[in-house]
Amino acid sequence: MSGLRLSCHVPPLLAVQFLTRLPVPRSLAAMDAAQLREGLRRAVIWFPMVGGLIGAIDAAVLIACEAFWPRTVAVIVMLVVEARLTGAFHEDAVADFCDGMGGGHTPEHVREIMKDSRIGTYGSVGLMLAVGLRATLLIAMPAALLVPAIVASAALGRWLAVLAIAAIPPLDHGPSLAKDLGRRPTPVVAFMASALTLPWLIPLSWVEPIRIMLALGLCGLFLIWLRAFLLPRLGGVSGDCLGLAVYAGQLILLLCALATWAG
Protein backbone atom coordinates (compact mmCIF):
# COMPACT_ATOMS: atom_id res chain seq x y z
CA MET A 1 0.00 0.00 0.00
CA SER A 2 2.82 2.42 0.79
CA GLY A 3 4.30 1.79 -2.66
CA LEU A 4 0.93 2.58 -4.23
CA ARG A 5 0.65 5.83 -2.32
CA LEU A 6 4.18 6.77 -3.39
CA SER A 7 3.43 6.08 -7.05
CA CYS A 8 0.26 8.23 -6.88
CA HIS A 9 1.88 11.23 -5.24
CA VAL A 10 5.42 11.17 -6.58
CA PRO A 11 4.96 12.79 -10.05
CA PRO A 12 4.41 16.35 -8.72
CA LEU A 13 7.32 15.91 -6.31
CA LEU A 14 9.50 14.56 -9.10
CA ALA A 15 8.62 17.62 -11.17
CA VAL A 16 9.73 19.81 -8.27
CA GLN A 17 12.92 17.78 -7.86
CA PHE A 18 13.65 17.87 -11.59
CA LEU A 19 13.07 21.60 -12.17
CA THR A 20 14.29 23.05 -8.88
CA ARG A 21 16.75 22.52 -6.05
CA LEU A 22 14.02 22.53 -3.43
CA PRO A 23 14.22 19.63 -0.94
CA VAL A 24 11.89 16.69 -1.54
CA PRO A 25 11.07 13.62 0.59
CA ARG A 26 13.91 11.15 0.95
CA SER A 27 11.63 8.36 -0.28
CA LEU A 28 12.32 9.54 -3.84
CA ALA A 29 15.96 8.59 -3.45
CA ALA A 30 14.93 4.96 -2.91
CA MET A 31 13.36 4.68 -6.36
CA ASP A 32 15.28 2.66 -8.91
CA ALA A 33 16.06 3.85 -12.44
CA ALA A 34 12.94 2.30 -13.98
CA GLN A 35 10.68 3.88 -11.35
CA LEU A 36 12.31 7.25 -11.86
CA ARG A 37 11.85 7.11 -15.63
CA GLU A 38 8.19 6.15 -15.27
CA GLY A 39 7.72 8.86 -12.65
CA LEU A 40 9.27 11.49 -14.91
CA ARG A 41 6.98 10.53 -17.77
CA ARG A 42 4.03 11.34 -15.54
CA ALA A 43 5.75 14.29 -13.86
CA VAL A 44 6.14 16.17 -17.15
CA ILE A 45 2.47 17.12 -16.98
CA TRP A 46 3.22 19.04 -13.77
CA PHE A 47 6.04 21.12 -15.26
CA PRO A 48 3.84 24.21 -15.88
CA MET A 49 2.57 24.08 -12.31
CA VAL A 50 6.12 24.01 -10.96
CA GLY A 51 6.99 26.80 -13.38
CA GLY A 52 4.17 28.91 -11.97
CA LEU A 53 5.46 28.31 -8.44
CA ILE A 54 8.94 29.38 -9.53
CA GLY A 55 7.41 32.50 -11.05
CA ALA A 56 5.53 33.24 -7.83
CA ILE A 57 8.77 33.00 -5.84
CA ASP A 58 10.51 35.24 -8.39
CA ALA A 59 7.74 37.83 -8.10
CA ALA A 60 7.84 37.78 -4.30
CA VAL A 61 11.61 38.30 -4.31
CA LEU A 62 11.36 41.17 -6.79
CA ILE A 63 8.58 42.93 -4.85
CA ALA A 64 10.53 42.60 -1.60
CA CYS A 65 13.70 43.95 -3.20
CA GLU A 66 11.90 46.89 -4.82
CA ALA A 67 11.01 48.10 -1.34
CA PHE A 68 14.71 48.82 -0.77
CA TRP A 69 16.38 49.21 -4.18
CA PRO A 70 15.63 50.43 -7.72
CA ARG A 71 13.97 48.05 -10.21
CA THR A 72 17.29 47.31 -11.92
CA VAL A 73 18.86 46.01 -8.70
CA ALA A 74 15.70 44.12 -7.76
CA VAL A 75 15.62 42.30 -11.11
CA ILE A 76 19.26 41.25 -10.83
CA VAL A 77 18.71 39.95 -7.29
CA MET A 78 15.63 38.08 -8.49
CA LEU A 79 17.63 36.42 -11.28
CA VAL A 80 20.34 35.44 -8.78
CA VAL A 81 17.76 33.84 -6.48
CA GLU A 82 16.12 32.06 -9.41
CA ALA A 83 19.47 30.70 -10.60
CA ARG A 84 20.01 29.24 -7.14
CA LEU A 85 16.45 27.93 -7.01
CA THR A 86 16.64 26.16 -10.38
CA GLY A 87 20.36 25.45 -10.53
CA ALA A 88 20.51 27.62 -13.69
CA PHE A 89 18.99 24.58 -15.38
CA HIS A 90 17.51 26.32 -18.41
CA GLU A 91 20.33 28.84 -18.78
CA ASP A 92 22.76 25.93 -19.13
CA ALA A 93 20.52 24.46 -21.84
CA VAL A 94 20.45 27.78 -23.73
CA ALA A 95 24.25 27.93 -23.73
CA ASP A 96 24.61 24.29 -24.84
CA PHE A 97 22.03 24.75 -27.61
CA CYS A 98 23.76 27.86 -28.96
CA ASP A 99 27.18 26.21 -28.85
CA GLY A 100 25.94 23.07 -30.60
CA MET A 101 23.94 24.78 -33.31
CA GLY A 102 26.53 27.50 -33.84
CA GLY A 103 29.58 25.27 -34.00
CA GLY A 104 28.28 21.90 -35.19
CA HIS A 105 28.41 20.93 -38.86
CA THR A 106 26.69 17.53 -38.72
CA PRO A 107 24.06 16.06 -36.34
CA GLU A 108 26.78 13.98 -34.71
CA HIS A 109 29.02 17.01 -34.27
CA VAL A 110 26.15 19.07 -32.85
CA ARG A 111 25.34 16.37 -30.29
CA GLU A 112 29.00 16.06 -29.34
CA ILE A 113 29.32 19.81 -28.70
CA MET A 114 26.07 19.96 -26.73
CA LYS A 115 27.30 17.21 -24.42
CA ASP A 116 30.52 19.11 -23.69
CA SER A 117 30.36 20.78 -20.28
CA ARG A 118 32.55 23.64 -21.47
CA ILE A 119 30.94 26.79 -22.84
CA GLY A 120 32.11 28.36 -26.09
CA THR A 121 31.69 31.67 -27.85
CA TYR A 122 28.24 30.91 -29.27
CA GLY A 123 27.01 29.72 -25.91
CA SER A 124 28.44 32.71 -24.06
CA VAL A 125 26.93 35.23 -26.45
CA GLY A 126 23.58 33.40 -26.66
CA LEU A 127 23.26 33.12 -22.89
CA MET A 128 24.30 36.74 -22.33
CA LEU A 129 21.75 38.00 -24.85
CA ALA A 130 18.94 35.77 -23.53
CA VAL A 131 19.44 36.68 -19.87
CA GLY A 132 20.10 40.32 -20.77
CA LEU A 133 16.90 40.54 -22.82
CA ARG A 134 14.87 38.99 -20.02
CA ALA A 135 16.33 41.35 -17.45
CA THR A 136 15.72 44.37 -19.69
CA LEU A 137 12.11 43.37 -20.30
CA LEU A 138 11.47 43.02 -16.57
CA ILE A 139 13.13 46.35 -15.80
CA ALA A 140 10.99 48.12 -18.42
CA MET A 141 7.74 46.29 -17.56
CA PRO A 142 4.87 48.52 -16.31
CA ALA A 143 4.30 48.02 -12.59
CA ALA A 144 0.71 46.85 -13.13
CA LEU A 145 1.85 43.99 -15.39
CA LEU A 146 5.09 43.03 -13.66
CA VAL A 147 3.90 40.33 -11.23
CA PRO A 148 1.34 38.67 -13.54
CA ALA A 149 3.87 38.72 -16.41
CA ILE A 150 6.58 37.07 -14.30
CA VAL A 151 4.24 34.33 -13.10
CA ALA A 152 2.63 33.75 -16.52
CA SER A 153 5.97 33.63 -18.34
CA ALA A 154 7.39 31.06 -15.92
CA ALA A 155 4.41 28.74 -16.41
CA LEU A 156 4.15 29.33 -20.16
CA GLY A 157 7.82 28.50 -20.71
CA ARG A 158 7.50 25.08 -19.04
CA TRP A 159 4.24 24.46 -20.93
CA LEU A 160 6.00 25.14 -24.22
CA ALA A 161 8.62 22.55 -23.31
CA VAL A 162 5.88 19.98 -22.68
CA LEU A 163 4.38 20.71 -26.10
CA ALA A 164 7.85 20.32 -27.64
CA ILE A 165 8.13 16.88 -26.02
CA ALA A 166 4.79 15.90 -27.52
CA ALA A 167 5.32 17.43 -30.98
CA ILE A 168 8.95 16.61 -31.78
CA PRO A 169 10.41 13.08 -31.85
CA PRO A 170 13.16 12.57 -29.26
CA LEU A 171 16.70 11.82 -30.24
CA ASP A 172 17.17 8.10 -30.76
CA HIS A 173 20.96 8.20 -30.43
CA GLY A 174 21.96 7.02 -26.97
CA PRO A 175 20.34 8.17 -23.71
CA SER A 176 18.07 11.16 -24.07
CA LEU A 177 16.08 13.10 -21.51
CA ALA A 178 13.46 13.90 -24.13
CA LYS A 179 13.19 10.20 -24.97
CA ASP A 180 12.45 9.36 -21.33
CA LEU A 181 9.92 12.16 -20.96
CA GLY A 182 8.12 11.74 -24.26
CA ARG A 183 6.50 8.32 -23.95
CA ARG A 184 3.00 9.57 -23.21
CA PRO A 185 -0.06 9.95 -25.43
CA THR A 186 0.25 13.36 -27.01
CA PRO A 187 -3.38 14.51 -26.45
CA VAL A 188 -3.23 13.60 -22.77
CA VAL A 189 0.06 15.43 -22.24
CA ALA A 190 -1.09 18.54 -24.08
CA PHE A 191 -4.51 18.71 -22.42
CA MET A 192 -3.40 18.11 -18.84
CA ALA A 193 -0.35 20.37 -19.09
CA SER A 194 -2.53 23.10 -20.60
CA ALA A 195 -5.06 22.74 -17.79
CA LEU A 196 -2.29 23.21 -15.23
CA THR A 197 -0.93 26.23 -17.12
CA LEU A 198 -4.18 28.19 -17.37
CA PRO A 199 -4.47 29.26 -13.70
CA TRP A 200 -1.12 31.05 -13.93
CA LEU A 201 -2.19 32.93 -17.07
CA ILE A 202 -5.52 34.20 -15.71
CA PRO A 203 -4.22 37.30 -13.84
CA LEU A 204 -2.48 38.66 -16.96
CA SER A 205 -5.22 37.57 -19.37
CA TRP A 206 -7.81 39.32 -17.18
CA VAL A 207 -6.20 42.71 -17.84
CA GLU A 208 -4.46 42.04 -21.18
CA PRO A 209 -6.26 39.23 -23.05
CA ILE A 210 -4.91 40.29 -26.46
CA ARG A 211 -1.32 40.05 -25.23
CA ILE A 212 -1.91 36.52 -23.93
CA MET A 213 -3.50 35.47 -27.21
CA LEU A 214 -0.56 36.93 -29.12
CA ALA A 215 1.92 35.12 -26.88
CA LEU A 216 0.12 31.79 -27.36
CA GLY A 217 0.11 32.29 -31.12
CA LEU A 218 3.81 33.11 -31.19
CA CYS A 219 4.55 30.07 -29.03
CA GLY A 220 2.77 27.96 -31.63
CA LEU A 221 4.85 29.50 -34.41
CA PHE A 222 8.03 28.95 -32.38
CA LEU A 223 7.11 25.28 -31.91
CA ILE A 224 6.57 24.85 -35.66
CA TRP A 225 9.93 26.51 -36.35
CA LEU A 226 11.72 24.45 -33.69
CA ARG A 227 10.46 21.18 -35.16
CA ALA A 228 11.40 22.21 -38.70
CA PHE A 229 14.82 23.34 -37.50
CA LEU A 230 15.70 20.38 -35.27
CA LEU A 231 14.69 17.41 -37.41
CA PRO A 232 17.23 17.97 -40.22
CA ARG A 233 19.81 19.70 -38.01
CA LEU A 234 19.84 17.37 -35.01
CA GLY A 235 17.48 14.51 -35.74
CA GLY A 236 15.07 15.18 -32.88
CA VAL A 237 14.59 17.06 -29.64
CA SER A 238 17.02 16.79 -26.72
CA GLY A 239 16.99 18.05 -23.14
CA ASP A 240 18.95 21.15 -24.15
CA CYS A 241 16.36 21.91 -26.83
CA LEU A 242 13.62 21.63 -24.23
CA GLY A 243 15.51 24.04 -21.98
CA LEU A 244 15.74 26.48 -24.86
CA ALA A 245 11.98 26.16 -25.36
CA VAL A 246 11.42 27.08 -21.71
CA TYR A 247 13.49 30.23 -22.03
CA ALA A 248 11.96 31.11 -25.40
CA GLY A 249 8.46 30.80 -23.94
CA GLN A 250 9.35 33.16 -21.11
CA LEU A 251 10.82 35.72 -23.50
CA ILE A 252 7.86 35.50 -25.87
CA LEU A 253 5.40 36.23 -23.06
CA LEU A 254 7.46 39.12 -21.69
CA LEU A 255 7.92 40.61 -25.17
CA CYS A 256 4.17 40.49 -25.76
CA ALA A 257 3.42 41.95 -22.33
CA LEU A 258 5.71 44.93 -22.98
CA ALA A 259 4.93 45.47 -26.67
CA THR A 260 3.34 48.75 -27.70
CA TRP A 261 1.09 49.35 -30.68
CA ALA A 262 -1.43 51.91 -31.84
CA GLY A 263 -4.59 51.68 -29.79
ABEGO torsion letter per residue (X at the ends): XAAAAAAAAAAAAAAAAAABABBBBAAAAABBAAAAAAAAAAAAAAAAAAAAAAAAAAAAAAAAAAAABBAAAAAAAAAAAAAAAAGGAAAAAAAAAAAAAAABABAAAAAAAAABABBBAAAAAAAAAAAAAAAAAAAABBAAAAAAAAAAAAAAAAAAAAAAAAABBBBABEBBAAAAAABBBAAAAAAAAAAAAAAAAAAAAAABAAAAAAAAAAAAAAAAAAAAAAAAAAGEBBAAAAAAAAAAAAAAAAAAAABBBBX
